[in-house]
Amino acid sequence: MTEPNHSKDIIESQLPSEPFIGVFDSGVGGLSVLAQLTQKLPNESFLYLGDSVHAPYGDRLPNDLFELTGRICLWFKARGAKAIVAACNTASSTIISELRALVAPLTIYSVLEAGVTGAAKTSKSQNIGVLATVTTTNSRSFETGILSHLPAAKITGVSCPTFVPLVEDNKVSGPEAELSVAEICSRFTDQEMDTVLLGCTHYPALTPLLRKYLPDRIAILDPAAVFAEIIYSDLTRQNLLAAGSKGNSLLITTGDIKQFVDSGTILLGQVPDPVFRLDSSELTDFSPLKTAHGRALAAQIAKSESSGQCKSEPAHRC
């Protein structure tokens, strides 16, 4: 496969003619969500944007995340999206309220909320481990959400800063991955734990190793299937489901196409094709900071950070 730097005009000529569902993540991780969405919603058209050039998102500050993901959401909206899927737990755990306000009345679905629902339904012992990025773990968003369903639950969150780079670099097997996964799994020592939630959409690529190093009694929960069911139900309720023939998926990366294909195949369940490359500079015109509304939302994020509300409102911001 060649490595073209596709022009904006070429990419836009490939966009679905009908209203589509936009899906975004920091790289290939959201392909695990897209795989479930295309199975559950075969008549829908999807536009996937993996912001690989800025991956990982997991250690970025909220205002930086708002700038990067806000312009993706505004780009989707300008191109005719009927809904947006935030297939990124880091964005979902920190700035989802602001992103929703930015593109309202367009709906943004949060993968984190699906993870909360799935974990609460799966665990019998109410003793749950959560694997996530540093930012998501520090936000305590999963803990807060799960406790709203299971007030007596015990939640153990573990941050995994090496996992996303391993997946993005297609190093999901071998000594480096084995060492990293084994070390993370060794932190789950509670004998009552029966569920580990994958709190990042990249992590399903590491499921074989996680299964190797976690006790058999522990179920590994990938919330993507739950997420697809939630989206299907809500689109049905809003009478927004596509009718007619099978939909199409257009895949875009801001990074290297070959690396995107190599790393994304295991998550999508097939070779991603075709894939287009969009230079991230093409999105700068859609910066949320170019509008008064976007600047106000960014100021709201900054104020929340400086006032330390991240500790008192863990479900909203890290």
C-alpha positions as CSV (number, residue, x, y, z in Angstrom):
1,M,0.0,0.0,0.0
2,T,1.3,3.4,-0.9
3,E,1.6,6.3,1.5
4,P,-0.2,9.2,-0.1
5,N,-0.8,12.5,1.7
6,H,-4.4,12.9,0.5
7,S,-5.6,16.4,-0.1
8,K,-8.7,17.6,1.7
9,D,-10.6,17.7,-1.6
10,I,-9.8,14.0,-2.4
11,I,-11.0,12.9,1.1
12,E,-14.1,15.0,0.9
13,S,-15.0,13.5,-2.4
14,Q,-15.1,10.1,-0.7
15,L,-17.4,11.2,2.2
16,P,-20.8,9.5,2.5
17,S,-23.5,11.3,0.6
18,E,-26.0,10.4,3.3
19,P,-25.9,11.4,7.0
20,F,-23.2,9.4,8.7
21,I,-22.0,8.5,12.2
22,G,-18.6,10.0,13.0
23,V,-16.3,8.0,15.2
24,F,-13.0,9.3,16.7
25,D,-10.1,8.2,18.8
26,S,-6.5,9.1,19.3
27,G,-5.4,6.4,16.9
28,V,-6.5,2.8,16.1
29,G,-8.2,2.0,19.4
30,G,-11.6,3.1,18.3
31,L,-11.5,0.5,15.5
32,S,-12.6,-2.0,18.2
33,V,-15.7,0.1,18.6
34,L,-16.2,0.5,14.9
35,A,-16.1,-3.3,14.4
36,Q,-19.0,-3.7,16.8
37,L,-20.9,-0.8,15.3
38,T,-20.7,-2.1,11.7
39,Q,-22.0,-5.4,12.9
40,K,-24.9,-4.0,14.9
41,L,-25.7,-1.2,12.4
42,P,-24.9,-2.7,9.0
43,N,-27.0,-0.1,7.1
44,E,-25.2,2.9,8.6
45,S,-22.3,4.8,7.0
46,F,-19.4,5.6,9.3
47,L,-16.6,8.1,9.1
48,Y,-13.7,7.1,11.4
49,L,-10.9,9.5,12.3
50,G,-7.9,8.3,14.2
51,D,-5.8,11.1,15.3
52,S,-2.6,9.0,15.3
53,V,-0.2,11.9,15.0
54,H,-1.3,13.2,18.4
55,A,-1.5,9.8,20.1
56,P,-1.5,8.9,22.9
57,Y,-4.2,11.2,24.4
58,G,-3.8,9.5,27.8
59,D,-1.4,12.0,29.3
60,R,-2.7,15.3,27.7
61,L,-4.3,18.1,29.7
62,P,-8.0,18.7,29.3
63,N,-7.7,21.9,27.3
64,D,-5.3,20.3,24.9
65,L,-7.8,17.4,24.5
66,F,-10.6,19.9,24.0
67,E,-8.7,21.5,21.1
68,L,-7.8,18.3,19.5
69,T,-11.1,16.5,19.8
70,G,-13.3,19.6,19.5
71,R,-12.0,20.3,16.0
72,I,-12.7,16.7,15.0
73,C,-16.3,16.9,16.2
74,L,-16.8,20.3,14.5
75,W,-15.4,18.8,11.3
76,F,-17.8,15.9,11.5
77,K,-20.7,18.2,12.1
78,A,-19.8,20.4,9.2
79,R,-19.7,17.4,6.9
80,G,-23.1,16.1,7.8
81,A,-22.8,13.8,10.7
82,K,-26.0,12.7,12.3
83,A,-24.3,11.5,15.5
84,I,-20.7,11.3,16.9
85,V,-19.2,8.4,18.8
86,A,-16.4,9.3,21.3
87,A,-14.5,6.0,21.1
88,C,-11.9,7.5,23.5
89,N,-12.2,7.0,27.2
90,T,-9.7,9.7,28.0
91,A,-11.9,12.4,26.3
92,S,-15.0,10.8,27.7
93,S,-13.6,11.0,31.2
94,T,-12.5,14.7,31.1
95,I,-14.3,16.9,28.5
96,I,-17.4,15.1,27.3
97,S,-19.7,17.7,28.7
98,E,-17.9,20.5,26.8
99,L,-17.8,18.5,23.6
100,R,-21.5,17.9,23.8
101,A,-22.1,21.6,24.4
102,L,-19.9,22.4,21.5
103,V,-21.8,20.5,18.8
104,A,-25.3,20.5,20.3
105,P,-27.9,19.5,19.4
106,L,-25.9,16.7,17.7
107,T,-25.6,13.7,20.0
108,I,-22.1,12.5,21.2
109,Y,-22.1,9.0,22.6
110,S,-19.5,8.2,25.3
111,V,-17.8,4.9,25.4
112,L,-17.0,5.4,29.1
113,E,-20.7,5.3,29.9
114,A,-21.0,2.0,28.1
115,G,-18.1,0.6,30.2
116,V,-19.8,1.7,33.4
117,T,-23.0,0.0,32.4
118,G,-21.2,-3.2,31.3
119,A,-19.1,-3.5,34.4
120,A,-22.1,-3.0,36.7
121,K,-24.0,-5.8,34.9
122,T,-21.1,-8.2,34.6
123,S,-19.7,-8.3,38.1
124,K,-21.3,-10.7,40.6
125,S,-18.9,-10.0,43.5
126,Q,-19.1,-6.2,42.9
127,N,-15.3,-6.2,43.0
128,I,-14.0,-4.7,39.7
129,G,-10.6,-3.8,38.3
130,V,-10.3,-1.0,35.7
131,L,-7.4,-0.7,33.3
132,A,-7.2,2.8,31.8
133,T,-4.9,5.6,30.8
134,V,-3.3,7.8,33.4
135,T,-5.8,10.6,32.8
136,T,-8.8,8.4,32.9
137,T,-7.6,6.6,36.0
138,N,-6.9,9.9,37.8
139,S,-10.3,11.2,36.9
140,R,-12.0,8.4,38.9
141,S,-14.8,8.6,36.3
142,F,-15.2,4.8,36.1
143,E,-15.3,4.5,39.9
144,T,-17.9,7.2,40.2
145,G,-20.0,5.8,37.5
146,I,-19.9,2.2,38.7
147,L,-20.6,3.3,42.3
148,S,-23.8,5.0,41.0
149,H,-25.0,1.6,40.0
150,L,-23.4,-0.5,42.7
151,P,-22.9,1.7,45.8
152,A,-21.1,-1.1,47.7
153,A,-18.7,-2.0,44.9
154,K,-15.0,-2.1,45.3
155,I,-13.2,-0.5,42.4
156,T,-9.4,-0.9,41.7
157,G,-8.1,1.4,39.0
158,V,-4.7,0.8,37.4
159,S,-3.2,3.1,34.9
160,C,-1.4,1.6,31.9
161,P,0.8,4.2,30.3
162,T,2.7,1.6,28.1
163,F,-0.4,-0.1,26.6
164,V,-1.5,2.5,24.0
165,P,2.1,2.9,22.6
166,L,2.4,-0.9,22.3
167,V,-0.9,-1.1,20.3
168,E,-0.1,1.9,18.1
169,D,3.3,0.4,17.3
170,N,1.8,-3.0,16.7
171,K,3.8,-4.6,19.5
172,V,1.0,-6.6,21.0
173,S,3.1,-9.7,21.4
174,G,6.7,-10.4,22.3
175,P,8.9,-9.8,25.3
176,E,8.1,-6.0,25.7
177,A,4.3,-6.6,25.7
178,E,4.6,-9.7,27.9
179,L,6.6,-7.8,30.5
180,S,4.3,-4.8,30.5
181,V,1.1,-6.8,30.7
182,A,2.5,-9.2,33.4
183,E,3.5,-6.3,35.6
184,I,0.1,-4.6,35.3
185,C,-1.8,-7.8,36.0
186,S,0.3,-8.5,39.1
187,R,-1.3,-5.4,40.7
188,F,-4.7,-7.2,40.9
189,T,-4.3,-9.2,44.1
190,D,-7.8,-9.2,45.5
191,Q,-9.2,-12.7,45.5
192,E,-12.8,-11.5,45.3
193,M,-12.3,-9.6,42.0
194,D,-14.3,-11.1,39.2
195,T,-14.2,-8.5,36.5
196,V,-11.6,-6.4,34.8
197,L,-12.9,-3.6,32.6
198,L,-10.8,-2.5,29.6
199,G,-11.1,1.3,30.1
200,C,-9.4,2.2,26.8
201,T,-10.5,1.1,23.3
202,H,-6.9,0.2,22.4
203,Y,-6.7,-2.5,25.1
204,P,-8.7,-5.3,23.4
205,A,-5.6,-5.8,21.2
206,L,-3.9,-7.0,24.4
207,T,-6.6,-9.4,25.5
208,P,-4.7,-12.6,24.7
209,L,-1.9,-11.5,27.0
210,L,-4.3,-10.2,29.6
211,R,-6.0,-13.5,29.6
212,K,-2.7,-15.3,30.1
213,Y,-1.7,-13.2,33.2
214,L,-5.1,-12.7,34.9
215,P,-6.7,-15.5,37.0
216,D,-9.3,-17.6,35.1
217,R,-12.0,-16.4,37.6
218,I,-11.7,-12.8,36.2
219,A,-13.8,-11.9,33.3
220,I,-12.2,-9.4,30.8
221,L,-14.8,-6.9,29.7
222,D,-14.5,-5.0,26.4
223,P,-17.5,-2.6,26.5
224,A,-17.6,-2.1,22.7
225,A,-20.5,-4.6,22.2
226,V,-22.5,-2.9,25.0
227,F,-21.7,0.5,23.4
228,A,-23.0,-0.6,20.0
229,E,-26.2,-1.8,21.6
230,I,-26.7,1.5,23.4
231,I,-26.2,3.5,20.2
232,Y,-28.5,1.2,18.3
233,S,-31.3,1.6,20.9
234,D,-30.9,5.4,21.0
235,L,-30.9,5.8,17.2
236,T,-34.0,3.6,17.1
237,R,-35.7,5.8,19.7
238,Q,-34.9,8.9,17.7
239,N,-36.0,7.3,14.4
240,L,-32.5,8.0,13.0
241,L,-31.6,4.5,11.8
242,A,-30.6,4.3,8.2
243,A,-32.8,2.2,5.9
244,G,-32.0,0.4,2.7
245,S,-28.7,-0.9,1.5
246,K,-25.5,-1.7,3.4
247,G,-23.6,1.3,4.6
248,N,-20.0,2.2,4.0
249,S,-17.1,3.1,6.2
250,L,-14.4,5.6,5.4
251,L,-11.2,5.4,7.5
252,I,-8.9,8.4,8.0
253,T,-5.7,8.8,10.0
254,T,-3.6,11.8,10.7
255,G,-0.6,9.6,11.0
256,D,1.1,6.9,8.9
257,I,-1.2,4.8,6.8
258,K,0.8,1.6,6.9
259,Q,1.2,1.7,10.7
260,F,-2.5,2.4,11.0
261,V,-3.3,-0.6,8.9
262,D,-0.8,-2.9,10.6
263,S,-1.9,-1.9,14.1
264,G,-5.6,-1.6,13.4
265,T,-6.2,-5.0,11.7
266,I,-6.4,-6.9,15.0
267,L,-8.9,-4.4,16.4
268,L,-11.1,-4.1,13.4
269,G,-11.1,-7.9,12.7
270,Q,-10.0,-7.3,9.1
271,V,-7.5,-5.3,7.2
272,P,-8.6,-1.6,7.3
273,D,-9.1,-0.6,3.6
274,P,-9.3,1.9,2.1
275,V,-7.5,4.3,4.5
276,F,-6.9,7.9,3.7
277,R,-4.4,10.3,5.4
278,L,-5.5,13.7,6.4
279,D,-2.8,16.2,7.5
280,S,-3.9,17.4,11.0
281,S,-3.3,21.0,9.8
282,E,-6.4,20.6,7.6
283,L,-8.5,20.5,10.8
284,T,-7.2,23.8,12.3
285,D,-10.0,25.8,10.6
286,F,-12.4,23.9,12.8
287,S,-10.6,24.7,16.1
288,P,-13.2,25.3,18.8
289,L,-11.1,28.3,19.9
290,K,-12.1,30.1,16.7
291,T,-15.6,30.7,18.1
292,A,-16.8,32.6,21.1
293,H,-18.8,29.6,22.3
294,G,-15.7,27.3,22.0
295,R,-13.5,29.8,23.8
296,A,-16.1,30.1,26.6
297,L,-16.1,26.3,27.0
298,A,-12.3,26.2,27.0
299,A,-12.3,28.9,29.7
300,Q,-14.7,26.8,31.7
301,I,-12.3,23.8,31.5
302,A,-9.4,26.0,32.6
303,K,-11.3,27.4,35.5
304,S,-12.3,24.0,36.6
305,E,-8.7,22.8,36.5
306,S,-7.3,25.8,38.4
307,S,-9.9,25.6,41.1
308,G,-9.1,22.0,41.7
309,Q,-12.6,20.7,40.9
310,C,-11.0,17.7,39.3
311,K,-10.8,16.2,42.8
312,S,-14.4,17.1,43.8
313,E,-16.1,16.2,40.5
314,P,-14.3,13.1,39.3
315,A,-17.0,12.0,37.0
316,H,-16.7,15.3,35.0
317,R,-13.1,16.1,34.8
318,C,-9.6,14.8,35.7
